[in-house]
Amino acid sequence: MQLEQNKALLTNARNLRKGMTKEERKLWYTFLCKLPVRFRRQQIIGNYIVDFYCHSRGLVIELDGSQHFEDKGKQADLERDAYLRGLGLSVLRYSNLDVNRNFRGICEDILQHM
């Protein structure tokens, strides 16, 4: 399946790739980039940029900072997740705190969903 991309987001996606958070860097360099399936960082899907995307598994992984736990952030995440699921994608969300405190558990959970 070919996913639509909002080309206006290309510059922002590139900037996000270059400026990954420490939690994104940890998940990427310690785990995701070493898997036998290909993940893309800061992938544009429709009008959204997702943190990590595996096309072959239809899997989106999002790492959430504190703004995602405020009312506005929660609502935006619900809308984003509904859109992505409407495309047949699975969405996994983890907090940055989880990455820092339970990294192994996150990696195991990702593997279970693949």
GROMACS elastic network, one bead per residue, 0.5 to 0.9 nm:
[ bonds ]
;  ai    aj funct       b0    kb
    1    55     6  0.86174   500
    3    44     6  0.86440   500
    3    45     6  0.61682   500
    3    46     6  0.70893   500
    3    87     6  0.84289   500
    4    44     6  0.81214   500
    4    45     6  0.60177   500
    4    46     6  0.50787   500
    4    47     6  0.85270   500
    5     8     6  0.86211   500
    5     9     6  0.81364   500
    5    10     6  0.88349   500
    5    43     6  0.88841   500
    5    44     6  0.55661   500
    5    45     6  0.52203   500
    5    47     6  0.67592   500
    5    48     6  0.82733   500
    6     9     6  0.58016   500
    6    10     6  0.76856   500
    6    44     6  0.69729   500
    6    45     6  0.73901   500
    6    46     6  0.55560   500
    6    47     6  0.54109   500
    6    48     6  0.78950   500
    7    10     6  0.54625   500
    7    11     6  0.85879   500
    7    44     6  0.83075   500
    7    47     6  0.88964   500
    8    11     6  0.72982   500
    8    12     6  0.82452   500
    8    47     6  0.88917   500
    9    12     6  0.52729   500
    9    13     6  0.60518   500
    9    14     6  0.86680   500
    9    44     6  0.71530   500
    9    47     6  0.76597   500
    9    48     6  0.80812   500
    9    49     6  0.76717   500
   10    13     6  0.51030   500
   10    14     6  0.62086   500
   10    15     6  0.86338   500
   10    44     6  0.75835   500
   11    14     6  0.51698   500
   11    15     6  0.62168   500
   11    16     6  0.86361   500
   12    15     6  0.50628   500
   12    16     6  0.61328   500
   12    17     6  0.85989   500
   12    49     6  0.85827   500
   13    16     6  0.50661   500
   13    17     6  0.61717   500
   13    18     6  0.87041   500
   13    41     6  0.86347   500
   13    42     6  0.55587   500
   13    43     6  0.69766   500
   13    44     6  0.70874   500
   13    49     6  0.65706   500
   13    50     6  0.89644   500
   14    17     6  0.50406   500
   14    18     6  0.63075   500
   14    19     6  0.86128   500
   14    42     6  0.75509   500
   15    18     6  0.51314   500
   15    19     6  0.60573   500
   15    20     6  0.85135   500
   16    20     6  0.57824   500
   16    21     6  0.86881   500
   16    41     6  0.87685   500
   16    42     6  0.65917   500
   16    51     6  0.88159   500
   17    20     6  0.55803   500
   17    41     6  0.64213   500
   17    42     6  0.58999   500
   17    51     6  0.87892   500
   20    23     6  0.79089   500
   20    24     6  0.57309   500
   20    25     6  0.60331   500
   21    24     6  0.51022   500
   21    25     6  0.61913   500
   21    26     6  0.85723   500
   22    25     6  0.50418   500
   22    26     6  0.61034   500
   22    27     6  0.86995   500
   22    96     6  0.89813   500
   23    26     6  0.50495   500
   23    27     6  0.62544   500
   23    28     6  0.84936   500
   23    63     6  0.76731   500
   23    96     6  0.60568   500
   23    97     6  0.87069   500
   23    99     6  0.62326   500
   23   100     6  0.72039   500
   24    27     6  0.52428   500
   24    28     6  0.59710   500
   24    29     6  0.84580   500
   24    51     6  0.78111   500
   24    52     6  0.89033   500
   24    63     6  0.70936   500
   24    96     6  0.84748   500
   24    99     6  0.86910   500
   25    28     6  0.50736   500
   25    29     6  0.58081   500
   25    30     6  0.78906   500
   26    29     6  0.55471   500
   26    30     6  0.55330   500
   26    31     6  0.76465   500
   26    99     6  0.81166   500
   26   100     6  0.89854   500
   26   103     6  0.89868   500
   27    30     6  0.55435   500
   27    31     6  0.54607   500
   27    32     6  0.62033   500
   27    33     6  0.85037   500
   27    99     6  0.76155   500
   27   103     6  0.80968   500
   27   107     6  0.82672   500
   28    31     6  0.56343   500
   28    33     6  0.55998   500
   28    34     6  0.83357   500
   28    39     6  0.89189   500
   28    41     6  0.82208   500
   28    52     6  0.85775   500
   29    32     6  0.66578   500
   29    33     6  0.58843   500
   29    34     6  0.75356   500
   30    33     6  0.73550   500
   30    34     6  0.73552   500
   31    34     6  0.55629   500
   31    35     6  0.67847   500
   31   107     6  0.72198   500
   32    35     6  0.54987   500
   32    36     6  0.89214   500
   32    37     6  0.85585   500
   32    38     6  0.81827   500
   32    39     6  0.67529   500
   32    52     6  0.88060   500
   32   107     6  0.85964   500
   33    36     6  0.83107   500
   33    37     6  0.84546   500
   33    38     6  0.73250   500
   33    39     6  0.68558   500
   33    40     6  0.88241   500
   34    37     6  0.83937   500
   34    38     6  0.88523   500
   35    38     6  0.71779   500
   35    39     6  0.84055   500
   37    54     6  0.73886   500
   37    55     6  0.89629   500
   37    56     6  0.73894   500
   37    57     6  0.83958   500
   38    53     6  0.84306   500
   38    54     6  0.59943   500
   38    55     6  0.76049   500
   38    56     6  0.76491   500
   39    52     6  0.63092   500
   39    53     6  0.53120   500
   39    55     6  0.73318   500
   39    56     6  0.88285   500
   39    59     6  0.89878   500
   40    43     6  0.60870   500
   40    51     6  0.82366   500
   40    52     6  0.55600   500
   40    53     6  0.51697   500
   40    54     6  0.64244   500
   40    55     6  0.83471   500
   41    50     6  0.76064   500
   41    51     6  0.56883   500
   41    53     6  0.66143   500
   42    49     6  0.56232   500
   42    50     6  0.52504   500
   42    52     6  0.58700   500
   42    53     6  0.77317   500
   43    48     6  0.81877   500
   43    49     6  0.53655   500
   43    50     6  0.53407   500
   43    51     6  0.66876   500
   43    52     6  0.65859   500
   43    53     6  0.63606   500
   44    47     6  0.70710   500
   44    48     6  0.56704   500
   44    50     6  0.63918   500
   45    48     6  0.53191   500
   45    49     6  0.61102   500
   45    50     6  0.71368   500
   45    84     6  0.80314   500
   46    49     6  0.80632   500
   46    83     6  0.88192   500
   46    84     6  0.88199   500
   48    80     6  0.73958   500
   49    52     6  0.88871   500
   50    53     6  0.68416   500
   50    60     6  0.68572   500
   50    61     6  0.72653   500
   50    62     6  0.65035   500
   51    60     6  0.75090   500
   51    61     6  0.61614   500
   51    62     6  0.52602   500
   51    63     6  0.68948   500
   52    59     6  0.82146   500
   52    60     6  0.57255   500
   52    61     6  0.50554   500
   52    62     6  0.66245   500
   52    63     6  0.88332   500
   53    57     6  0.87222   500
   53    58     6  0.75121   500
   53    59     6  0.57598   500
   53    61     6  0.63978   500
   53    62     6  0.89789   500
   54    57     6  0.55870   500
   54    58     6  0.58290   500
   54    59     6  0.51407   500
   54    60     6  0.65396   500
   54    61     6  0.85832   500
   55    59     6  0.67010   500
   55    60     6  0.86330   500
   56    59     6  0.79402   500
   57    60     6  0.88950   500
   57    89     6  0.83595   500
   57    90     6  0.85457   500
   57   113     6  0.88746   500
   57   114     6  0.63345   500
   58    88     6  0.71933   500
   58    90     6  0.62018   500
   58    91     6  0.87547   500
   58   114     6  0.89327   500
   59    89     6  0.56798   500
   59    91     6  0.60797   500
   59    92     6  0.76257   500
   59   113     6  0.82661   500
   59   114     6  0.77022   500
   60    84     6  0.83142   500
   60    89     6  0.68655   500
   60    90     6  0.60222   500
   60    92     6  0.61700   500
   60    93     6  0.84654   500
   61    90     6  0.84744   500
   61    91     6  0.58999   500
   61    93     6  0.59529   500
   61    94     6  0.78734   500
   61   110     6  0.84723   500
   62    91     6  0.73818   500
   62    92     6  0.61665   500
   62    94     6  0.63663   500
   62    95     6  0.83170   500
   63    92     6  0.85863   500
   63    93     6  0.59041   500
   63    94     6  0.50392   500
   63    95     6  0.54585   500
   63    96     6  0.59805   500
   63    99     6  0.82032   500
   64    67     6  0.76300   500
   64    68     6  0.58197   500
   64    69     6  0.81819   500
   64    93     6  0.69715   500
   64    94     6  0.60510   500
   64    96     6  0.57008   500
   64    97     6  0.86353   500
   65    68     6  0.58904   500
   65    69     6  0.77435   500
   65    95     6  0.61631   500
   65    96     6  0.56104   500
   65    97     6  0.80808   500
   66    69     6  0.55578   500
   66    70     6  0.73554   500
   66    73     6  0.88457   500
   66    95     6  0.81410   500
   66    96     6  0.81806   500
   67    70     6  0.55914   500
   67    71     6  0.87350   500
   67    72     6  0.81739   500
   67    73     6  0.57566   500
   67    74     6  0.83822   500
   68    71     6  0.78891   500
   68    72     6  0.77177   500
   68    74     6  0.55130   500
   68    75     6  0.87264   500
   68    76     6  0.82782   500
   68    77     6  0.72845   500
   68    95     6  0.87237   500
   69    72     6  0.82043   500
   69    73     6  0.60575   500
   69    74     6  0.58294   500
   70    73     6  0.52395   500
   70    74     6  0.60623   500
   70    75     6  0.86663   500
   71    74     6  0.51424   500
   71    75     6  0.62511   500
   71    76     6  0.86752   500
   72    75     6  0.52941   500
   72    76     6  0.62607   500
   72    77     6  0.86799   500
   73    76     6  0.50956   500
   73    77     6  0.61092   500
   73    78     6  0.86266   500
   74    77     6  0.51285   500
   74    78     6  0.62437   500
   74    79     6  0.87839   500
   75    78     6  0.51031   500
   75    79     6  0.63671   500
   75    80     6  0.86556   500
   76    79     6  0.52094   500
   76    80     6  0.61307   500
   76    81     6  0.85490   500
   77    81     6  0.58965   500
   77    82     6  0.83838   500
   78    81     6  0.52123   500
   78    82     6  0.60863   500
   78    83     6  0.86278   500
   79    82     6  0.51673   500
   79    83     6  0.62500   500
   79    84     6  0.87184   500
   80    83     6  0.51657   500
   80    84     6  0.62237   500
   80    85     6  0.85717   500
   81    84     6  0.50836   500
   81    85     6  0.59534   500
   81    86     6  0.83170   500
   81    89     6  0.89404   500
   81    90     6  0.86108   500
   81    91     6  0.66560   500
   82    85     6  0.51433   500
   82    86     6  0.59557   500
   82    87     6  0.87500   500
   83    86     6  0.50073   500
   83    87     6  0.66520   500
   84    87     6  0.51970   500
   84    88     6  0.68123   500
   84    89     6  0.55662   500
   84    90     6  0.74415   500
   84    91     6  0.73881   500
   85    90     6  0.60482   500
   85    91     6  0.71954   500
   86    89     6  0.72027   500
   90   113     6  0.86098   500
   92   110     6  0.78112   500
   92   113     6  0.86071   500
   94    97     6  0.81339   500
   94    98     6  0.62364   500
   94    99     6  0.71845   500
   94   106     6  0.75913   500
   95    98     6  0.51062   500
   95    99     6  0.65912   500
   95   100     6  0.88577   500
   96    99     6  0.50347   500
   96   100     6  0.63902   500
   96   101     6  0.86805   500
   97   100     6  0.51302   500
   97   101     6  0.60315   500
   97   102     6  0.80459   500
   98   101     6  0.50818   500
   98   102     6  0.51216   500
   98   103     6  0.65925   500
   98   105     6  0.85864   500
   98   106     6  0.74461   500
   99   102     6  0.56755   500
   99   104     6  0.84216   500
   99   105     6  0.87876   500
   99   106     6  0.69706   500
  100   103     6  0.61268   500
  101   104     6  0.88019   500
  102   105     6  0.53152   500
  102   106     6  0.64109   500
  102   107     6  0.88696   500
  103   106     6  0.51660   500
  103   107     6  0.63152   500
  103   108     6  0.87083   500
  104   107     6  0.51268   500
  104   108     6  0.62148   500
  104   109     6  0.86034   500
  105   108     6  0.50974   500
  105   109     6  0.61155   500
  105   110     6  0.86501   500
  106   109     6  0.50220   500
  106   110     6  0.61873   500
  106   111     6  0.86563   500
  107   110     6  0.51579   500
  107   111     6  0.63000   500
  107   112     6  0.87270   500
  108   111     6  0.51321   500
  108   112     6  0.62573   500
  108   113     6  0.88002   500
  109   112     6  0.50764   500
  109   113     6  0.63926   500
  109   114     6  0.88305   500
  110   113     6  0.51841   500
  110   114     6  0.63832   500
  111   114     6  0.51591   500
